[in-house]
Amino acid sequence: MYNCSSANSHTLLGDHVPHRDLIEVVLEALPEEFNAVFVYVNSKFELISLDELESQFLTQESRNERFMKVVFNEPTSISHTKT
């Protein structure tokens, strides 16, 4: 996952990346399972902070992990039909 603190280290090194550009690059690099974060950020009127973006990533990651546990823990049933 993207670590928002690395953006701050680029600024310390003299590599200034405009906030809006940084958010756009991060969103474009997201895997499909983070589409909800992409939609959330793009639906906001104001530009999201890096802290809030990171919080959204962590929340979505947690939801994804819970979903995967449910999917893999559900018993599967196989239906046998005669043909």
PDB file of N, CA, C and O in Angstrom:
ATOM      1  N   MET A   1       0.832  -1.165   0.000  1.00  0.00           N
ATOM      2  CA  MET A   1       0.000   0.000   0.000  1.00  0.00           C
ATOM      3  C   MET A   1       0.885   1.240   0.000  1.00  0.00           C
ATOM      4  O   MET A   1       2.021   1.207   0.473  1.00  0.00           O
ATOM      5  N   TYR A   2       0.358   2.319  -0.529  1.00  0.00           N
ATOM      6  CA  TYR A   2       1.081   3.582  -0.577  1.00  0.00           C
ATOM      7  C   TYR A   2       1.223   4.159   0.813  1.00  0.00           C
ATOM      8  O   TYR A   2       0.258   4.184   1.577  1.00  0.00           O
ATOM      9  N   ASN A   3       2.397   4.615   1.143  1.00  0.00           N
ATOM     10  CA  ASN A   3       2.635   5.227   2.442  1.00  0.00           C
ATOM     11  C   ASN A   3       2.679   6.736   2.240  1.00  0.00           C
ATOM     12  O   ASN A   3       3.589   7.253   1.591  1.00  0.00           O
ATOM     13  N   CYS A   4       1.697   7.442   2.794  1.00  0.00           N
ATOM     14  CA  CYS A   4       1.594   8.882   2.604  1.00  0.00           C
ATOM     15  C   CYS A   4       2.780   9.639   3.174  1.00  0.00           C
ATOM     16  O   CYS A   4       3.068  10.749   2.727  1.00  0.00           O
ATOM     17  N   SER A   5       3.472   9.071   4.145  1.00  0.00           N
ATOM     18  CA  SER A   5       4.618   9.776   4.709  1.00  0.00           C
ATOM     19  C   SER A   5       5.754   9.874   3.700  1.00  0.00           C
ATOM     20  O   SER A   5       6.610  10.750   3.825  1.00  0.00           O
ATOM     21  N   SER A   6       5.780   8.990   2.697  1.00  0.00           N
ATOM     22  CA  SER A   6       6.826   9.088   1.678  1.00  0.00           C
ATOM     23  C   SER A   6       6.658  10.354   0.860  1.00  0.00           C
ATOM     24  O   SER A   6       7.639  10.883   0.337  1.00  0.00           O
ATOM     25  N   ALA A   7       5.434  10.851   0.739  1.00  0.00           N
ATOM     26  CA  ALA A   7       5.207  12.113   0.029  1.00  0.00           C
ATOM     27  C   ALA A   7       5.882  13.251   0.781  1.00  0.00           C
ATOM     28  O   ALA A   7       6.452  14.154   0.169  1.00  0.00           O
ATOM     29  N   ASN A   8       5.817  13.207   2.101  1.00  0.00           N
ATOM     30  CA  ASN A   8       6.461  14.239   2.901  1.00  0.00           C
ATOM     31  C   ASN A   8       7.970  14.177   2.775  1.00  0.00           C
ATOM     32  O   ASN A   8       8.631  15.214   2.812  1.00  0.00           O
ATOM     33  N   SER A   9       8.532  12.986   2.626  1.00  0.00           N
ATOM     34  CA  SER A   9       9.982  12.875   2.494  1.00  0.00           C
ATOM     35  C   SER A   9      10.443  13.453   1.158  1.00  0.00           C
ATOM     36  O   SER A   9      11.545  13.993   1.073  1.00  0.00           O
ATOM     37  N   HIS A  10       9.625  13.350   0.121  1.00  0.00           N
ATOM     38  CA  HIS A  10       9.979  13.962  -1.160  1.00  0.00           C
ATOM     39  C   HIS A  10      10.052  15.479  -1.030  1.00  0.00           C
ATOM     40  O   HIS A  10      10.924  16.117  -1.620  1.00  0.00           O
ATOM     41  N   THR A  11       9.140  16.051  -0.259  1.00  0.00           N
ATOM     42  CA  THR A  11       9.154  17.484  -0.046  1.00  0.00           C
ATOM     43  C   THR A  11      10.420  17.892   0.696  1.00  0.00           C
ATOM     44  O   THR A  11      11.006  18.928   0.384  1.00  0.00           O
ATOM     45  N   LEU A  12      10.853  17.100   1.671  1.00  0.00           N
ATOM     46  CA  LEU A  12      12.062  17.406   2.424  1.00  0.00           C
ATOM     47  C   LEU A  12      13.302  17.363   1.530  1.00  0.00           C
ATOM     48  O   LEU A  12      14.269  18.088   1.762  1.00  0.00           O
ATOM     49  N   LEU A  13      13.266  16.514   0.514  1.00  0.00           N
ATOM     50  CA  LEU A  13      14.396  16.399  -0.402  1.00  0.00           C
ATOM     51  C   LEU A  13      14.392  17.481  -1.473  1.00  0.00           C
ATOM     52  O   LEU A  13      15.306  17.535  -2.296  1.00  0.00           O
ATOM     53  N   GLY A  14      13.378  18.344  -1.477  1.00  0.00           N
ATOM     54  CA  GLY A  14      13.312  19.408  -2.456  1.00  0.00           C
ATOM     55  C   GLY A  14      12.487  19.054  -3.680  1.00  0.00           C
ATOM     56  O   GLY A  14      12.355  19.872  -4.591  1.00  0.00           O
ATOM     57  N   ASP A  15      11.929  17.850  -3.719  1.00  0.00           N
ATOM     58  CA  ASP A  15      11.052  17.434  -4.816  1.00  0.00           C
ATOM     59  C   ASP A  15       9.634  17.840  -4.465  1.00  0.00           C
ATOM     60  O   ASP A  15       8.917  17.086  -3.806  1.00  0.00           O
ATOM     61  N   HIS A  16       9.225  19.013  -4.894  1.00  0.00           N
ATOM     62  CA  HIS A  16       7.865  19.446  -4.566  1.00  0.00           C
ATOM     63  C   HIS A  16       6.890  18.892  -5.597  1.00  0.00           C
ATOM     64  O   HIS A  16       7.010  19.151  -6.794  1.00  0.00           O
ATOM     65  N   VAL A  17       5.934  18.134  -5.110  1.00  0.00           N
ATOM     66  CA  VAL A  17       4.873  17.598  -5.943  1.00  0.00           C
ATOM     67  C   VAL A  17       3.589  18.269  -5.481  1.00  0.00           C
ATOM     68  O   VAL A  17       3.223  18.159  -4.310  1.00  0.00           O
ATOM     69  N   PRO A  18       2.899  18.962  -6.382  1.00  0.00           N
ATOM     70  CA  PRO A  18       1.640  19.598  -5.965  1.00  0.00           C
ATOM     71  C   PRO A  18       0.682  18.559  -5.378  1.00  0.00           C
ATOM     72  O   PRO A  18       0.561  17.446  -5.891  1.00  0.00           O
ATOM     73  N   HIS A  19       0.016  18.938  -4.309  1.00  0.00           N
ATOM     74  CA  HIS A  19      -0.879  18.050  -3.573  1.00  0.00           C
ATOM     75  C   HIS A  19      -1.909  17.402  -4.497  1.00  0.00           C
ATOM     76  O   HIS A  19      -2.124  16.192  -4.433  1.00  0.00           O
ATOM     77  N   ARG A  20      -2.535  18.185  -5.337  1.00  0.00           N
ATOM     78  CA  ARG A  20      -3.557  17.667  -6.250  1.00  0.00           C
ATOM     79  C   ARG A  20      -2.970  16.600  -7.177  1.00  0.00           C
ATOM     80  O   ARG A  20      -3.608  15.578  -7.428  1.00  0.00           O
ATOM     81  N   ASP A  21      -1.756  16.836  -7.684  1.00  0.00           N
ATOM     82  CA  ASP A  21      -1.100  15.865  -8.565  1.00  0.00           C
ATOM     83  C   ASP A  21      -0.770  14.574  -7.820  1.00  0.00           C
ATOM     84  O   ASP A  21      -0.924  13.480  -8.362  1.00  0.00           O
ATOM     85  N   LEU A  22      -0.320  14.707  -6.592  1.00  0.00           N
ATOM     86  CA  LEU A  22       0.016  13.542  -5.785  1.00  0.00           C
ATOM     87  C   LEU A  22      -1.222  12.669  -5.550  1.00  0.00           C
ATOM     88  O   LEU A  22      -1.164  11.448  -5.698  1.00  0.00           O
ATOM     89  N   ILE A  23      -2.323  13.295  -5.190  1.00  0.00           N
ATOM     90  CA  ILE A  23      -3.569  12.556  -4.966  1.00  0.00           C
ATOM     91  C   ILE A  23      -3.995  11.858  -6.254  1.00  0.00           C
ATOM     92  O   ILE A  23      -4.399  10.695  -6.226  1.00  0.00           O
ATOM     93  N   GLU A  24      -3.907  12.552  -7.363  1.00  0.00           N
ATOM     94  CA  GLU A  24      -4.304  11.980  -8.656  1.00  0.00           C
ATOM     95  C   GLU A  24      -3.451  10.764  -9.019  1.00  0.00           C
ATOM     96  O   GLU A  24      -3.979   9.752  -9.478  1.00  0.00           O
ATOM     97  N   VAL A  25      -2.148  10.857  -8.817  1.00  0.00           N
ATOM     98  CA  VAL A  25      -1.247   9.739  -9.130  1.00  0.00           C
ATOM     99  C   VAL A  25      -1.551   8.536  -8.245  1.00  0.00           C
ATOM    100  O   VAL A  25      -1.583   7.399  -8.716  1.00  0.00           O
ATOM    101  N   VAL A  26      -1.771   8.793  -6.972  1.00  0.00           N
ATOM    102  CA  VAL A  26      -2.078   7.704  -6.036  1.00  0.00           C
ATOM    103  C   VAL A  26      -3.390   7.028  -6.430  1.00  0.00           C
ATOM    104  O   VAL A  26      -3.467   5.799  -6.449  1.00  0.00           O
ATOM    105  N   LEU A  27      -4.410   7.804  -6.742  1.00  0.00           N
ATOM    106  CA  LEU A  27      -5.705   7.228  -7.112  1.00  0.00           C
ATOM    107  C   LEU A  27      -5.622   6.415  -8.400  1.00  0.00           C
ATOM    108  O   LEU A  27      -6.259   5.368  -8.515  1.00  0.00           O
ATOM    109  N   GLU A  28      -4.851   6.885  -9.355  1.00  0.00           N
ATOM    110  CA  GLU A  28      -4.721   6.159 -10.625  1.00  0.00           C
ATOM    111  C   GLU A  28      -3.982   4.836 -10.453  1.00  0.00           C
ATOM    112  O   GLU A  28      -4.158   3.922 -11.260  1.00  0.00           O
ATOM    113  N   ALA A  29      -3.161   4.722  -9.417  1.00  0.00           N
ATOM    114  CA  ALA A  29      -2.384   3.501  -9.191  1.00  0.00           C
ATOM    115  C   ALA A  29      -3.129   2.466  -8.344  1.00  0.00           C
ATOM    116  O   ALA A  29      -2.618   1.371  -8.108  1.00  0.00           O
ATOM    117  N   LEU A  30      -4.326   2.809  -7.893  1.00  0.00           N
ATOM    118  CA  LEU A  30      -5.060   1.903  -7.009  1.00  0.00           C
ATOM    119  C   LEU A  30      -5.517   0.642  -7.721  1.00  0.00           C
ATOM    120  O   LEU A  30      -5.977   0.697  -8.862  1.00  0.00           O
ATOM    121  N   PRO A  31      -5.392  -0.491  -7.050  1.00  0.00           N
ATOM    122  CA  PRO A  31      -5.974  -1.720  -7.600  1.00  0.00           C
ATOM    123  C   PRO A  31      -7.502  -1.648  -7.496  1.00  0.00           C
ATOM    124  O   PRO A  31      -8.047  -0.819  -6.767  1.00  0.00           O
ATOM    125  N   GLU A  32      -8.165  -2.508  -8.218  1.00  0.00           N
ATOM    126  CA  GLU A  32      -9.626  -2.494  -8.315  1.00  0.00           C
ATOM    127  C   GLU A  32     -10.328  -2.591  -6.967  1.00  0.00           C
ATOM    128  O   GLU A  32     -11.396  -2.006  -6.788  1.00  0.00           O
ATOM    129  N   GLU A  33      -9.753  -3.313  -6.024  1.00  0.00           N
ATOM    130  CA  GLU A  33     -10.430  -3.480  -4.740  1.00  0.00           C
ATOM    131  C   GLU A  33     -10.517  -2.189  -3.924  1.00  0.00           C
ATOM    132  O   GLU A  33     -11.143  -2.165  -2.865  1.00  0.00           O
ATOM    133  N   PHE A  34      -9.892  -1.120  -4.413  1.00  0.00           N
ATOM    134  CA  PHE A  34      -9.971   0.181  -3.746  1.00  0.00           C
ATOM    135  C   PHE A  34     -10.821   1.175  -4.535  1.00  0.00           C
ATOM    136  O   PHE A  34     -10.705   2.385  -4.341  1.00  0.00           O
ATOM    137  N   ASN A  35     -11.677   0.664  -5.427  1.00  0.00           N
ATOM    138  CA  ASN A  35     -12.543   1.543  -6.223  1.00  0.00           C
ATOM    139  C   ASN A  35     -13.431   2.418  -5.347  1.00  0.00           C
ATOM    140  O   ASN A  35     -13.724   3.556  -5.712  1.00  0.00           O
ATOM    141  N   ALA A  36     -13.858   1.910  -4.211  1.00  0.00           N
ATOM    142  CA  ALA A  36     -14.714   2.698  -3.318  1.00  0.00           C
ATOM    143  C   ALA A  36     -13.987   3.952  -2.835  1.00  0.00           C
ATOM    144  O   ALA A  36     -14.605   5.009  -2.698  1.00  0.00           O
ATOM    145  N   VAL A  37     -12.688   3.848  -2.576  1.00  0.00           N
ATOM    146  CA  VAL A  37     -11.904   5.015  -2.155  1.00  0.00           C
ATOM    147  C   VAL A  37     -11.812   6.007  -3.316  1.00  0.00           C
ATOM    148  O   VAL A  37     -11.954   7.214  -3.121  1.00  0.00           O
ATOM    149  N   PHE A  38     -11.575   5.496  -4.512  1.00  0.00           N
ATOM    150  CA  PHE A  38     -11.500   6.342  -5.699  1.00  0.00           C
ATOM    151  C   PHE A  38     -12.799   7.136  -5.864  1.00  0.00           C
ATOM    152  O   PHE A  38     -12.766   8.346  -6.087  1.00  0.00           O
ATOM    153  N   VAL A  39     -13.926   6.461  -5.757  1.00  0.00           N
ATOM    154  CA  VAL A  39     -15.228   7.117  -5.904  1.00  0.00           C
ATOM    155  C   VAL A  39     -15.435   8.144  -4.795  1.00  0.00           C
ATOM    156  O   VAL A  39     -15.895   9.257  -5.051  1.00  0.00           O
ATOM    157  N   TYR A  40     -15.096   7.770  -3.571  1.00  0.00           N
ATOM    158  CA  TYR A  40     -15.259   8.679  -2.431  1.00  0.00           C
ATOM    159  C   TYR A  40     -14.458   9.967  -2.638  1.00  0.00           C
ATOM    160  O   TYR A  40     -14.989  11.065  -2.476  1.00  0.00           O
ATOM    161  N   VAL A  41     -13.202   9.830  -2.991  1.00  0.00           N
ATOM    162  CA  VAL A  41     -12.336  10.998  -3.156  1.00  0.00           C
ATOM    163  C   VAL A  41     -12.828  11.875  -4.301  1.00  0.00           C
ATOM    164  O   VAL A  41     -12.841  13.100  -4.185  1.00  0.00           O
ATOM    165  N   ASN A  42     -13.227  11.260  -5.391  1.00  0.00           N
ATOM    166  CA  ASN A  42     -13.684  12.039  -6.540  1.00  0.00           C
ATOM    167  C   ASN A  42     -15.058  12.661  -6.328  1.00  0.00           C
ATOM    168  O   ASN A  42     -15.438  13.564  -7.073  1.00  0.00           O
ATOM    169  N   SER A  43     -15.809  12.204  -5.338  1.00  0.00           N
ATOM    170  CA  SER A  43     -17.120  12.781  -5.068  1.00  0.00           C
ATOM    171  C   SER A  43     -17.044  13.972  -4.114  1.00  0.00           C
ATOM    172  O   SER A  43     -18.024  14.698  -3.946  1.00  0.00           O
ATOM    173  N   LYS A  44     -15.895  14.170  -3.499  1.00  0.00           N
ATOM    174  CA  LYS A  44     -15.737  15.278  -2.555  1.00  0.00           C
ATOM    175  C   LYS A  44     -15.544  16.589  -3.304  1.00  0.00           C
ATOM    176  O   LYS A  44     -14.882  16.637  -4.340  1.00  0.00           O
ATOM    177  N   PHE A  45     -16.131  17.647  -2.763  1.00  0.00           N
ATOM    178  CA  PHE A  45     -16.003  18.972  -3.357  1.00  0.00           C
ATOM    179  C   PHE A  45     -14.607  19.544  -3.126  1.00  0.00           C
ATOM    180  O   PHE A  45     -14.016  20.146  -4.023  1.00  0.00           O
ATOM    181  N   GLU A  46     -14.087  19.351  -1.916  1.00  0.00           N
ATOM    182  CA  GLU A  46     -12.760  19.858  -1.560  1.00  0.00           C
ATOM    183  C   GLU A  46     -11.723  18.758  -1.711  1.00  0.00           C
ATOM    184  O   GLU A  46     -12.043  17.572  -1.630  1.00  0.00           O
ATOM    185  N   LEU A  47     -10.488  19.157  -1.929  1.00  0.00           N
ATOM    186  CA  LEU A  47      -9.376  18.218  -2.064  1.00  0.00           C
ATOM    187  C   LEU A  47      -9.132  17.523  -0.722  1.00  0.00           C
ATOM    188  O   LEU A  47      -9.077  18.174   0.321  1.00  0.00           O
ATOM    189  N   ILE A  48      -8.990  16.229  -0.757  1.00  0.00           N
ATOM    190  CA  ILE A  48      -8.786  15.421   0.441  1.00  0.00           C
ATOM    191  C   ILE A  48      -7.343  15.573   0.937  1.00  0.00           C
ATOM    192  O   ILE A  48      -6.423  15.735   0.135  1.00  0.00           O
ATOM    193  N   SER A  49      -7.149  15.519   2.256  1.00  0.00           N
ATOM    194  CA  SER A  49      -5.796  15.574   2.809  1.00  0.00           C
ATOM    195  C   SER A  49      -5.142  14.197   2.685  1.00  0.00           C
ATOM    196  O   SER A  49      -5.828  13.189   2.515  1.00  0.00           O
ATOM    197  N   LEU A  50      -3.827  14.166   2.770  1.00  0.00           N
ATOM    198  CA  LEU A  50      -3.119  12.888   2.717  1.00  0.00           C
ATOM    199  C   LEU A  50      -3.471  12.010   3.912  1.00  0.00           C
ATOM    200  O   LEU A  50      -3.558  10.789   3.782  1.00  0.00           O
ATOM    201  N   ASP A  51      -3.673  12.624   5.068  1.00  0.00           N
ATOM    202  CA  ASP A  51      -4.057  11.852   6.256  1.00  0.00           C
ATOM    203  C   ASP A  51      -5.427  11.206   6.062  1.00  0.00           C
ATOM    204  O   ASP A  51      -5.624  10.043   6.415  1.00  0.00           O
ATOM    205  N   GLU A  52      -6.366  11.955   5.505  1.00  0.00           N
ATOM    206  CA  GLU A  52      -7.693  11.403   5.278  1.00  0.00           C
ATOM    207  C   GLU A  52      -7.652  10.321   4.203  1.00  0.00           C
ATOM    208  O   GLU A  52      -8.347   9.311   4.311  1.00  0.00           O
ATOM    209  N   LEU A  53      -6.836  10.529   3.165  1.00  0.00           N
ATOM    210  CA  LEU A  53      -6.691   9.526   2.117  1.00  0.00           C
ATOM    211  C   LEU A  53      -6.131   8.229   2.693  1.00  0.00           C
ATOM    212  O   LEU A  53      -6.623   7.143   2.388  1.00  0.00           O
ATOM    213  N   GLU A  54      -5.113   8.349   3.516  1.00  0.00           N
ATOM    214  CA  GLU A  54      -4.533   7.164   4.155  1.00  0.00           C
ATOM    215  C   GLU A  54      -5.564   6.464   5.037  1.00  0.00           C
ATOM    216  O   GLU A  54      -5.629   5.235   5.059  1.00  0.00           O
ATOM    217  N   SER A  55      -6.364   7.233   5.758  1.00  0.00           N
ATOM    218  CA  SER A  55      -7.415   6.659   6.594  1.00  0.00           C
ATOM    219  C   SER A  55      -8.429   5.903   5.742  1.00  0.00           C
ATOM    220  O   SER A  55      -8.883   4.827   6.132  1.00  0.00           O
ATOM    221  N   GLN A  56      -8.784   6.446   4.598  1.00  0.00           N
ATOM    222  CA  GLN A  56      -9.719   5.768   3.689  1.00  0.00           C
ATOM    223  C   GLN A  56      -9.128   4.459   3.174  1.00  0.00           C
ATOM    224  O   GLN A  56      -9.827   3.450   3.078  1.00  0.00           O
ATOM    225  N   PHE A  57      -7.832   4.482   2.842  1.00  0.00           N
ATOM    226  CA  PHE A  57      -7.164   3.252   2.396  1.00  0.00           C
ATOM    227  C   PHE A  57      -7.207   2.175   3.469  1.00  0.00           C
ATOM    228  O   PHE A  57      -7.526   1.019   3.190  1.00  0.00           O
ATOM    229  N   LEU A  58      -6.885   2.561   4.694  1.00  0.00           N
ATOM    230  CA  LEU A  58      -6.853   1.601   5.793  1.00  0.00           C
ATOM    231  C   LEU A  58      -8.240   1.034   6.078  1.00  0.00           C
ATOM    232  O   LEU A  58      -8.391  -0.159   6.342  1.00  0.00           O
ATOM    233  N   THR A  59      -9.244   1.894   6.023  1.00  0.00           N
ATOM    234  CA  THR A  59     -10.620   1.437   6.234  1.00  0.00           C
ATOM    235  C   THR A  59     -11.031   0.458   5.145  1.00  0.00           C
ATOM    236  O   THR A  59     -11.608  -0.590   5.436  1.00  0.00           O
ATOM    237  N   GLN A  60     -10.738   0.793   3.892  1.00  0.00           N
ATOM    238  CA  GLN A  60     -11.108  -0.089   2.786  1.00  0.00           C
ATOM    239  C   GLN A  60     -10.330  -1.398   2.850  1.00  0.00           C
ATOM    240  O   GLN A  60     -10.884  -2.465   2.583  1.00  0.00           O
ATOM    241  N   GLU A  61      -9.063  -1.322   3.200  1.00  0.00           N
ATOM    242  CA  GLU A  61      -8.254  -2.533   3.322  1.00  0.00           C
ATOM    243  C   GLU A  61      -8.828  -3.466   4.384  1.00  0.00           C
ATOM    244  O   GLU A  61      -8.879  -4.680   4.189  1.00  0.00           O
ATOM    245  N   SER A  62      -9.256  -2.902   5.495  1.00  0.00           N
ATOM    246  CA  SER A  62      -9.864  -3.688   6.567  1.00  0.00           C
ATOM    247  C   SER A  62     -11.164  -4.342   6.088  1.00  0.00           C
ATOM    248  O   SER A  62     -11.413  -5.513   6.373  1.00  0.00           O
ATOM    249  N   ARG A  63     -11.983  -3.588   5.367  1.00  0.00           N
ATOM    250  CA  ARG A  63     -13.237  -4.135   4.833  1.00  0.00           C
ATOM    251  C   ARG A  63     -12.942  -5.257   3.842  1.00  0.00           C
ATOM    252  O   ARG A  63     -13.619  -6.285   3.847  1.00  0.00           O
ATOM    253  N   ASN A  64     -11.939  -5.064   2.996  1.00  0.00           N
ATOM    254  CA  ASN A  64     -11.575  -6.094   2.019  1.00  0.00           C
ATOM    255  C   ASN A  64     -11.141  -7.377   2.721  1.00  0.00           C
ATOM    256  O   ASN A  64     -11.521  -8.473   2.308  1.00  0.00           O
ATOM    257  N   GLU A  65     -10.350  -7.242   3.776  1.00  0.00           N
ATOM    258  CA  GLU A  65      -9.877  -8.413   4.515  1.00  0.00           C
ATOM    259  C   GLU A  65     -11.039  -9.137   5.192  1.00  0.00           C
ATOM    260  O   GLU A  65     -11.089 -10.367   5.187  1.00  0.00           O
ATOM    261  N   ARG A  66     -11.968  -8.386   5.773  1.00  0.00           N
ATOM    262  CA  ARG A  66     -13.144  -9.012   6.403  1.00  0.00           C
ATOM    263  C   ARG A  66     -13.977  -9.745   5.367  1.00  0.00           C
ATOM    264  O   ARG A  66     -14.457 -10.849   5.624  1.00  0.00           O
ATOM    265  N   PHE A  67     -14.150  -9.148   4.211  1.00  0.00           N
ATOM    266  CA  PHE A  67     -14.924  -9.777   3.142  1.00  0.00           C
ATOM    267  C   PHE A  67     -14.261 -11.077   2.702  1.00  0.00           C
ATOM    268  O   PHE A  67     -14.942 -12.084   2.510  1.00  0.00           O
ATOM    269  N   MET A  68     -12.950 -11.065   2.542  1.00  0.00           N
ATOM    270  CA  MET A  68     -12.241 -12.268   2.105  1.00  0.00           C
ATOM    271  C   MET A  68     -12.359 -13.377   3.143  1.00  0.00           C
ATOM    272  O   MET A  68     -12.468 -14.546   2.774  1.00  0.00           O
ATOM    273  N   LYS A  69     -12.341 -13.044   4.423  1.00  0.00           N
ATOM    274  CA  LYS A  69     -12.498 -14.051   5.474  1.00  0.00           C
ATOM    275  C   LYS A  69     -13.884 -14.684   5.394  1.00  0.00           C
ATOM    276  O   LYS A  69     -14.029 -15.896   5.551  1.00  0.00           O
ATOM    277  N   VAL A  70     -14.888 -13.869   5.150  1.00  0.00           N
ATOM    278  CA  VAL A  70     -16.261 -14.385   5.050  1.00  0.00           C
ATOM    279  C   VAL A  70     -16.380 -15.291   3.845  1.00  0.00           C
ATOM    280  O   VAL A  70     -16.952 -16.376   3.946  1.00  0.00           O
ATOM    281  N   VAL A  71     -15.859 -14.876   2.718  1.00  0.00           N
ATOM    282  CA  VAL A  71     -15.955 -15.665   1.485  1.00  0.00           C
ATOM    283  C   VAL A  71     -15.251 -17.003   1.641  1.00  0.00           C
ATOM    284  O   VAL A  71     -15.795 -18.032   1.242  1.00  0.00           O
ATOM    285  N   PHE A  72     -14.061 -17.009   2.209  1.00  0.00           N
ATOM    286  CA  PHE A  72     -13.299 -18.248   2.331  1.00  0.00           C
ATOM    287  C   PHE A  72     -13.753 -19.126   3.488  1.00  0.00           C
ATOM    288  O   PHE A  72     -13.418 -20.310   3.524  1.00  0.00           O
ATOM    289  N   ASN A  73     -14.498 -18.583   4.420  1.00  0.00           N
ATOM    290  CA  ASN A  73     -14.979 -19.378   5.542  1.00  0.00           C
ATOM    291  C   ASN A  73     -16.378 -19.939   5.325  1.00  0.00           C
ATOM    292  O   ASN A  73     -16.826 -20.784   6.101  1.00  0.00           O
ATOM    293  N   GLU A  74     -17.076 -19.489   4.289  1.00  0.00           N
ATOM    294  CA  GLU A  74     -18.416 -20.011   4.016  1.00  0.00           C
ATOM    295  C   GLU A  74     -18.302 -21.426   3.475  1.00  0.00           C
ATOM    296  O   GLU A  74     -17.472 -21.704   2.609  1.00  0.00           O
ATOM    297  N   PRO A  75     -19.140 -22.317   3.990  1.00  0.00           N
ATOM    298  CA  PRO A  75     -19.111 -23.682   3.443  1.00  0.00           C
ATOM    299  C   PRO A  75     -19.656 -23.676   2.017  1.00  0.00           C
ATOM    300  O   PRO A  75     -20.614 -22.964   1.715  1.00  0.00           O
ATOM    301  N   THR A  76     -19.060 -24.448   1.170  1.00  0.00           N
ATOM    302  CA  THR A  76     -19.533 -24.536  -0.198  1.00  0.00           C
ATOM    303  C   THR A  76     -20.349 -25.803  -0.354  1.00  0.00           C
ATOM    304  O   THR A  76     -20.057 -26.829   0.261  1.00  0.00           O
ATOM    305  N   SER A  77     -21.353 -25.721  -1.170  1.00  0.00           N
ATOM    306  CA  SER A  77     -22.160 -26.902  -1.424  1.00  0.00           C
ATOM    307  C   SER A  77     -22.074 -27.230  -2.898  1.00  0.00           C
ATOM    308  O   SER A  77     -22.068 -26.346  -3.754  1.00  0.00           O
ATOM    309  N   ILE A  78     -22.008 -28.506  -3.171  1.00  0.00           N
ATOM    310  CA  ILE A  78     -21.917 -28.974  -4.543  1.00  0.00           C
ATOM    311  C   ILE A  78     -23.189 -29.737  -4.837  1.00  0.00           C
ATOM    312  O   ILE A  78     -23.560 -30.670  -4.124  1.00  0.00           O
ATOM    313  N   SER A  79     -23.837 -29.326  -5.886  1.00  0.00           N
ATOM    314  CA  SER A  79     -25.077 -29.975  -6.275  1.00  0.00           C
ATOM    315  C   SER A  79     -24.784 -31.004  -7.345  1.00  0.00           C
ATOM    316  O   SER A  79     -24.215 -30.693  -8.392  1.00  0.00           O
ATOM    317  N   HIS A  80     -25.179 -32.232  -7.068  1.00  0.00           N
ATOM    318  CA  HIS A  80     -24.999 -33.303  -8.053  1.00  0.00           C
ATOM    319  C   HIS A  80     -26.327 -33.549  -8.735  1.00  0.00           C
ATOM    320  O   HIS A  80     -27.333 -33.831  -8.084  1.00  0.00           O
ATOM    321  N   THR A  81     -26.320 -33.440 -10.027  1.00  0.00           N
ATOM    322  CA  THR A  81     -27.542 -33.721 -10.782  1.00  0.00           C
ATOM    323  C   THR A  81     -27.267 -34.856 -11.753  1.00  0.00           C
ATOM    324  O   THR A  81     -26.165 -34.973 -12.288  1.00  0.00           O
ATOM    325  N   LYS A  82     -28.253 -35.674 -11.975  1.00  0.00           N
ATOM    326  CA  LYS A  82     -28.122 -36.763 -12.926  1.00  0.00           C
ATOM    327  C   LYS A  82     -28.507 -36.250 -14.304  1.00  0.00           C
ATOM    328  O   LYS A  82     -29.482 -35.515 -14.461  1.00  0.00           O
ATOM    329  N   THR A  83     -27.738 -36.643 -15.281  1.00  0.00           N
ATOM    330  CA  THR A  83     -28.065 -36.261 -16.655  1.00  0.00           C
ATOM    331  C   THR A  83     -28.392 -37.458 -17.481  1.00  0.00           C
ATOM    332  O   THR A  83     -28.693 -37.326 -18.668  1.00  0.00           O
TER     333      THR A  83
END
